[in-house]
Amino acid sequence: MTKFKGVWRGKYSLALVLLMFSALVLGACGDNTATTAPAATTAAATTAAATTAATATTAAATTAAATTAATATTAAATTAAATTAAATTAATATTAAAATGSGGTLVVGTVFSSKGLDPAREYTMTAFMVMHSVYQTLVTYVGSDVTKPVPDLAESWTVSSDGKTYTFKLKSGVKFSSGNPVTSADVVFSYNRLKNLKGQPAFVTDNMASFAAPDPQTVTITLKDVSPDTLSLLTTPSFGVIDSVTAKANGATDAVGADTADKSEDFMNNQSIGSGPFKVTAFKPESEIDLAKNPNYAGTVAYDNIIIKNTPDVNIQKTSLEKGDIDFALDIGPEQADGLKGAAGVTVQQSTSLIIFFLLMNADASVSAPTAKNDVRQAIRYAINYKDYIDLGGGSSITPPGIIPIGLAGALDKGDAPVTDLQKAKDLMAKAGYANGFTIKLSYPSDLTQNGVKFETMAQKMQADLAQINITAELDPKTIQVWLDEYRGGKQPMTLSLWGPDYNDPSDYLTFFPGQKLALRAGWPAGADPEMEALAAKAKVELNETTRESLYQQAQKLLNERGPFIPYLQPSQVIGFRSNVSGVSVNPVWVIDFNRTSKK
């Protein structure tokens, strides 16, 4: 969720799903800067089984979101209704197996990346994790099963025969933490505000032409174009439904021009006005987020309180978990995992994450003349010592073959991963007219550790790699919030970033193609590569899953050959928790659904 889901933000089994952010820090930096998200080291057999399951289910999982729209376009609305009825039954059955309402306090250690908690403004992993606990969406995923959206605020839905209109029937009797009833007007207000506020998450509404509330319990969403990722997209915490009555009373508006007229930012950033199991009672961006049980929540609430502590030092997360001071350590790495082996009362889950660390090289000559040349960018691709980063990531880390991670539909084969070739790199530098190299500023968030890997360490390694082809990288460390502001401004000559999936579909990675949000941060406007853009546009609307995956793969190969991004590490994902916590499953967007766990 780059997600930075802000910075950053599939179809995965538990072993592939363990991805946290604190990435969506950069996904959700995806912009899902998101400080985002991501199982299994309890036993070798468990890991093997999880990996096998992940491999077997990847294709089927990814097909689900796409086939929802495809099925709807070829079948009557009654078929869609029948499908959602089955989903409702599944959701009901799952609810019974959810948290038992053990009460007490759950304490979580993680790395913060969020400035606020407004679903329409904040797009980071930390925010996504909190938003999922305090706001409900029309549809959601249960645990780590992201193969099929299930009802949340909606009890059922249908899709028009042309695949462009989604109609949702809301559950009755649902209330916000304020006690106000949840109605279709709240949904429409929330979605229009998300669109018109033009914040970091606004892009998720780009294909949505309009939202309507024909009656208090019905919501319709009309699309501009058929899009197989619609239901998956609607699970994103940015689509969390807010209490419109309370929001308006505190300066919020959903009208066109909300980006200047909305005056609710301070109010929304420091509390919650949702219908989820918890509500925000305190938000201290530098240290702590406190949640308390929402007395008006329609279902069971697992804990009386949740305390989420900002713990940038992963070694402190490890020792705090060992001592029992925290119940979850969400950002430890393989090194800390090794140190926890045999620790009493601690469980560790480890797998390959869905996070991608990448190098951005600005393609705008006015920002960076050398990296505006593709020969220079390709030279850097061949100069990177990828093995060093795998060693740094440890555990199940791999070199990603493209910007879509292994484990998600549309990913390239492992054999397509880049390789180190210093002679080829030097030849390309000479061809570009830079045989003697050049000096460039390399920016990075110095206080961010993701999946146990410090950006500071990666920047030093990248500096050494570039020196091999006479590029002098001047390290430019910034705190994450300062770095984020600069990153989003698109004026960094070169920077290290990351991306985690904001939602369960490869369309989330279209942001890396010319003219899209992430590409613009690299000075890469629309029209920069018509062939690549055409492939990406076809992939976005293609309903046939096989064809769709092929289009994404073709587009990625061109991105590797001509783009301003170099994916260099898909790290291991490690999560530690106290063994008296049960029901733990990891989701690639919001990491942990705390309300589906219980603590003895």
ZAMARGU-4260 file (C-alpha; in steps of 0.2 Angstrom, whole numbers, plus 5000, padded with zeros to 4 digits):
<rodrens>
0) 5000/5000/5000 | 5015/5012/4992 | 5002/5008/5000 | 5018/5024/5002 | 4998/5015/5001
5) 5006/5031/5002 | 5022/5026/4998 | 5018/5010/4993 | 5001/4997/5001 | 4984/4945/4974
10) 4980/4931/4977 | 4990/4924/4991 | 4990/4910/5004 | 4997/4914/5021 | 5015/4911/5016
15) 5014/4924/5002 | 5002/4936/5011 | 5014/4941/5025 | 5019/4958/5019 | 5018/4972/5031
20) 5022/4989/5030 | 5023/4998/5035 | 5026/4997/5016 | 5007/5003/5006 | 5024/5014/5019
25) 5029/5018/5003 | 5015/5009/4993 | 4998/5009/5001 | 5022/5023/4996 | 5013/5015/4983
30) 5008/5030/4990 | 5002/5017/5000 | 5020/5026/5007 | 5010/5017/5016 | 5019/5010/5030
35) 5012/4993/5024 | 5011/4975/5024 | 5012/4954/5023 | 5020/4919/5037 | 5028/4904/5043
40) 5043/4899/5052 | 5036/4888/5066 | 5042/4873/5057 | 5050/4868/5041 | 5035/4857/5037
45) 5023/4872/5040 | 5033/4883/5028 | 5034/4870/5015 | 5015/4867/5016 | 5012/4885/5015
50) 5023/4888/5000 | 5015/4874/4991 | 4998/4881/4994 | 5003/4898/4989 | 5010/4891/4972
55) 4994/4881/4969 | 4982/4895/4973 | 4991/4910/4966 | 4983/4909/4949 | 4966/4905/4955
60) 4966/4919/4968 | 4971/4932/4955 | 4957/4926/4944 | 4944/4929/4956 | 4943/4948/4956
65) 4944/4948/4937 | 4931/4935/4934 | 4919/4944/4945 | 4916/4957/4932 | 4918/4945/4918
70) 4905/4934/4925 | 4894/4949/4928 | 4895/4955/4910 | 4890/4938/4903 | 4876/4933/4915
75) 4861/4941/4922 | 4860/4951/4938 | 4852/4936/4947 | 4867/4926/4945 | 4878/4940/4953
80) 4865/4940/4967 | 4867/4922/4970 | 4885/4923/4970 | 4885/4937/4983 | 4872/4927/4993
85) 4885/4913/4994 | 4898/4925/4999 | 4886/4931/5013 | 4885/4914/5020 | 4904/4911/5019
90) 4906/4928/5029 | 4893/4923/5042 | 4902/4906/5044 | 4919/4915/5046 | 4912/4927/5058
95) 4908/4913/5070 | 4926/4908/5070 | 4932/4925/5073 | 4938/4933/5089 | 4929/4927/5104
100) 4929/4944/5113 | 4943/4940/5125 | 4944/4958/5131 | 4959/4966/5138 | 4973/4975/5129
105) 4983/4971/5114 | 5000/4980/5111 | 5008/4981/5094 | 5025/4986/5090 | 5028/4993/5072
110) 5036/5007/5062 | 5025/5022/5059 | 5024/5032/5043 | 5008/5041/5044 | 5004/5059/5047
115) 4985/5056/5050 | 4971/5044/5049 | 4959/5052/5036 | 4954/5038/5024 | 4953/5051/5010
120) 4970/5059/5013 | 4982/5046/5021 | 4989/5032/5010 | 5001/5023/5021 | 5003/5006/5028
125) 5001/5011/5046 | 4986/5021/5042 | 4978/5006/5032 | 4981/4995/5047 | 4972/5007/5059
130) 4958/5011/5046 | 4954/4993/5043 | 4950/4992/5062 | 4940/5008/5063 | 4931/5010/5046
135) 4921/4997/5037 | 4920/4995/5018 | 4906/4989/5007 | 4916/4973/5004 | 4932/4965/5012
140) 4943/4950/5013 | 4943/4938/5028 | 4961/4935/5035 | 4974/4930/5022 | 4961/4924/5010
145) 4961/4937/4997 | 4954/4926/4983 | 4936/4933/4984 | 4929/4949/4992 | 4915/4945/5005
150) 4901/4957/5012 | 4906/4970/5025 | 4894/4985/5025 | 4885/4977/5010 | 4875/4962/5012
155) 4874/4958/4994 | 4878/4966/4977 | 4874/4964/4958 | 4883/4969/4942 | 4874/4975/4927
160) 4875/4965/4911 | 4888/4978/4903 | 4899/4976/4919 | 4899/4995/4922 | 4886/4997/4936
165) 4888/4989/4953 | 4873/4989/4965 | 4875/4986/4983 | 4862/4983/4997 | 4867/4988/5014
170) 4865/4978/5030 | 4852/4986/5041 | 4855/4991/5059 | 4873/4996/5057 | 4879/5011/5067
175) 4894/5023/5068 | 4904/5025/5084 | 4893/5041/5086 | 4877/5031/5087 | 4872/5038/5070
180) 4865/5025/5058 | 4875/5020/5042 | 4865/5024/5026 | 4869/5025/5008 | 4871/5043/5009
185) 4886/5041/5020 | 4894/5029/5007 | 4891/5041/4993 | 4898/5056/5004 | 4913/5046/5008
190) 4917/5041/4990 | 4913/5058/4983 | 4925/5066/4996 | 4938/5053/4992 | 4937/5058/4974
195) 4935/5077/4976 | 4948/5079/4990 | 4961/5074/4977 | 4972/5067/4991 | 4985/5053/4989
200) 4972/5039/4988 | 4961/5048/4976 | 4967/5038/4961 | 4958/5023/4967 | 4942/5032/4961
205) 4949/5036/4944 | 4938/5024/4934 | 4922/5028/4945 | 4911/5040/4935 | 4898/5042/4949
210) 4890/5036/4965 | 4872/5037/4970 | 4860/5032/4984 | 4843/5028/4976 | 4836/5024/4994
215) 4844/5023/5011 | 4850/5005/5009 | 4856/5005/4991 | 4872/5011/4984 | 4876/5011/4965
220) 4893/5014/4958 | 4894/5017/4939 | 4911/5015/4931 | 4919/5024/4916 | 4925/5007/4909
225) 4923/4989/4913 | 4936/4985/4926 | 4940/4967/4933 | 4948/4974/4948 | 4933/4984/4955
230) 4927/4973/4970 | 4945/4970/4975 | 4948/4989/4974 | 4933/4992/4985 | 4941/4982/4999
235) 4955/4996/5001 | 4954/5005/5017 | 4953/5021/5008 | 4935/5016/5004 | 4931/5016/5022
240) 4914/5024/5025 | 4914/5039/5037 | 4899/5046/5047 | 4894/5060/5035 | 4884/5069/5048
245) 4899/5071/5060 | 4911/5075/5046 | 4900/5089/5040 | 4899/5096/5057 | 4917/5097/5058
250) 4921/5105/5041 | 4921/5091/5029 | 4913/5092/5011 | 4911/5080/4997 | 4908/5093/4984
255) 4919/5097/4969 | 4932/5108/4975 | 4934/5099/4992 | 4952/5100/4989 | 4951/5118/4995
260) 4935/5119/5003 | 4936/5104/5016 | 4941/5110/5033 | 4941/5094/5042 | 4959/5089/5041
265) 4964/5091/5059 | 4948/5083/5065 | 4949/5068/5054 | 4968/5065/5056 | 4966/5063/5075
270) 4951/5052/5078 | 4939/5041/5069 | 4921/5042/5064 | 4918/5024/5058 | 4908/5009/5061
275) 4922/4997/5064 | 4925/4987/5079 | 4937/5000/5087 | 4938/5019/5087 | 4953/5030/5089
280) 4955/5038/5106 | 4973/5045/5104 | 4984/5048/5089 | 5002/5053/5092 | 5011/5052/5075
285) 5028/5051/5083 | 5025/5038/5097 | 5008/5030/5099 | 4990/5026/5092 | 4977/5021/5104
290) 4961/5012/5100 | 4946/5007/5111 | 4931/4996/5109 | 4917/5004/5098 | 4902/5000/5109
295) 4890/5002/5094 | 4899/4989/5083 | 4887/4977/5077 | 4898/4961/5080 | 4910/4955/5093
300) 4925/4965/5098 | 4940/4956/5103 | 4949/4968/5114 | 4944/4983/5125 | 4960/4992/5119
305) 4973/4991/5106 | 4990/5001/5109 | 5000/5003/5093 | 5018/5009/5097 | 5030/5017/5085
310) 5046/5006/5087 | 5058/5011/5073 | 5072/5000/5080 | 5068/4982/5075 | 5080/4975/5089
315) 5069/4984/5102 | 5054/4976/5094 | 5062/4959/5096 | 5067/4962/5114 | 5050/4969/5118
320) 5042/4954/5111 | 5053/4942/5121 | 5049/4951/5137 | 5030/4951/5133 | 5030/4970/5133
325) 5021/4969/5116 | 5010/4956/5108 | 5015/4959/5090 | 5032/4964/5082 | 5027/4968/5064
330) 5044/4974/5057 | 5057/4962/5063 | 5069/4954/5050 | 5077/4937/5047 | 5091/4942/5059
335) 5079/4945/5073 | 5069/4930/5068 | 5085/4919/5071 | 5087/4927/5087 | 5069/4922/5093
340) 5071/4904/5089 | 5067/4894/5104 | 5061/4909/5114 | 5048/4905/5126 | 5031/4911/5122
345) 5035/4918/5105 | 5029/4912/5088 | 5037/4918/5072 | 5030/4917/5054 | 5041/4920/5039
350) 5039/4920/5020 | 5043/4930/5005 | 5034/4946/5006 | 5025/4955/4992 | 5035/4971/4994
355) 5046/4977/4981 | 5061/4989/4985 | 5066/4999/4970 | 5078/5012/4964 | 5069/5027/4955
360) 5080/5037/4942 | 5072/5053/4937 | 5069/5054/4918 | 5067/5073/4918 | 5082/5080/4910
365) 5079/5096/4920 | 5080/5086/4936 | 5094/5074/4931 | 5102/5075/4914 | 5112/5058/4916
370) 5097/5048/4921 | 5086/5055/4908 | 5096/5044/4896 | 5090/5026/4895 | 5107/5020/4892
375) 5113/5027/4909 | 5098/5019/4917 | 5101/5002/4909 | 5120/5004/4915 | 5114/5006/4933
380) 5103/4990/4931 | 5118/4980/4926 | 5129/4988/4939 | 5119/4983/4954 | 5125/4968/4965
385) 5108/4960/4967 | 5116/4946/4978 | 5121/4958/4991 | 5103/4964/4993 | 5096/4946/4995
390) 5109/4943/5008 | 5103/4959/5017 | 5085/4954/5016 | 5089/4936/5022 | 5077/4922/5024
395) 5066/4920/5009 | 5071/4936/5000 | 5073/4935/4980 | 5078/4947/4966 | 5061/4952/4958
400) 5060/4950/4939 | 5049/4965/4937 | 5039/4978/4947 | 5024/4966/4950 | 5031/4954/4964
405) 5032/4935/4962 | 5016/4928/4970 | 5004/4941/4962 | 4996/4938/4945 | 5005/4945/4930
410) 5022/4943/4938 | 5037/4939/4927 | 5046/4922/4929 | 5061/4922/4941 | 5072/4919/4926
415) 5068/4937/4920 | 5076/4944/4935 | 5091/4956/4931 | 5109/4950/4933 | 5125/4960/4937
420) 5136/4963/4922 | 5149/4976/4926 | 5157/4976/4908 | 5140/4979/4900 | 5136/4993/4912
425) 5153/5002/4908 | 5150/5000/4889 | 5132/5008/4891 | 5139/5022/4902 | 5152/5025/4888
430) 5139/5024/4874 | 5129/5037/4884 | 5144/5049/4885 | 5147/5046/4903 | 5162/5035/4903
435) 5170/5045/4917 | 5154/5045/4927 | 5145/5059/4935 | 5139/5064/4952 | 5121/5063/4958
440) 5111/5064/4974 | 5104/5048/4981 | 5089/5051/4993 | 5081/5039/5005 | 5071/5039/5021
445) 5085/5037/5034 | 5073/5032/5048 | 5064/5019/5040 | 5066/5000/5042 | 5055/4989/5032
450) 5055/4970/5034 | 5070/4971/5045 | 5080/4980/5031 | 5086/4998/5034 | 5086/5010/5020
455) 5102/5018/5027 | 5111/5001/5024 | 5103/4999/5007 | 5108/5017/5002 | 5126/5013/5007
460) 5126/4997/4997 | 5119/5006/4982 | 5132/5020/4983 | 5146/5006/4982 | 5137/4998/4967
465) 5136/5014/4958 | 5154/5018/4961 | 5159/5003/4951 | 5154/5012/4935 | 5161/5029/4941
470) 5144/5036/4947 | 5147/5046/4963 | 5131/5045/4973 | 5130/5058/4987 | 5119/5051/5000
475) 5104/5062/5005 | 5096/5055/5020 | 5079/5063/5026 | 5066/5058/5039 | 5052/5049/5032
480) 5040/5063/5032 | 5052/5075/5024 | 5057/5062/5012 | 5039/5059/5007 | 5035/5077/5004
485) 5050/5078/4992 | 5047/5061/4984 | 5029/5065/4980 | 5035/5082/4972 | 5045/5072/4959
490) 5061/5082/4960 | 5073/5069/4967 | 5086/5065/4955 | 5088/5047/4962 | 5079/5039/4977
495) 5076/5022/4985 | 5058/5018/4988 | 5047/5003/4990 | 5029/4997/4985 | 5017/4985/4992
500) 5000/4980/4985 | 4987/4992/4989 | 4974/4980/4984 | 4973/4962/4977 | 4976/4965/4958
505) 4991/4969/4946 | 4982/4984/4940 | 4989/4992/4956 | 5006/4993/4947 | 5000/5003/4932
510) 5005/5018/4943 | 5023/5014/4937 | 5019/5017/4919 | 5021/5034/4909 | 5009/5048/4915
515) 5003/5039/4931 | 5006/5045/4949 | 5022/5035/4953 | 5029/5038/4935 | 5027/5056/4937
520) 5038/5056/4953 | 5051/5050/4941 | 5048/5063/4928 | 5040/5051/4916 | 5024/5059/4908
525) 5011/5052/4897 | 5017/5050/4879 | 5034/5045/4885 | 5032/5028/4878 | 5016/5025/4868
530) 5019/5006/4865 | 5021/5003/4884 | 5006/5014/4888 | 4995/5005/4875 | 5000/4988/4883
535) 4996/4994/4900 | 4979/5001/4895 | 4974/4985/4887 | 4979/4975/4903 | 4968/4986/4914
540) 4952/4982/4905 | 4956/4964/4899 | 4944/4951/4906 | 4952/4935/4900 | 4964/4931/4914
545) 4977/4922/4903 | 4977/4937/4891 | 4977/4949/4905 | 4992/4941/4913 | 5002/4941/4897
550) 4998/4959/4894 | 5005/4964/4911 | 5020/4953/4908 | 5024/4961/4891 | 5022/4978/4898
555) 5034/4974/4912 | 5047/4968/4900 | 5047/4985/4891 | 5047/4994/4908 | 5063/4984/4913
560) 5070/4989/4896 | 5065/5007/4895 | 5058/5013/4912 | 5066/5024/4926 | 5063/5010/4939
565) 5074/4996/4945 | 5066/4983/4957 | 5081/4976/4966 | 5074/4966/4981 | 5058/4957/4986
570) 5062/4954/5004 | 5058/4941/5017 | 5043/4944/5028 | 5044/4941/5046 | 5031/4943/5059
575) 5032/4939/5078 | 5019/4937/5091 | 5016/4931/5108 | 5010/4912/5108 | 4995/4916/5118
580) 4988/4926/5103 | 4978/4915/5091 | 4969/4918/5075 | 4983/4927/5067 | 4983/4929/5048
585) 4991/4942/5037 | 4984/4952/5023 | 4995/4961/5011 | 4986/4977/5012 | 4981/4980/5031
590) 4993/4967/5038 | 4983/4961/5053 | 4964/4961/5056 | 4966/4963/5075 | 4948/4959/5078
595) 4950/4942/5071 | 4963/4937/5084 | 4961/4933/5102 | 4972/4933/5117 | 4972/4921/5132
</rodrens>
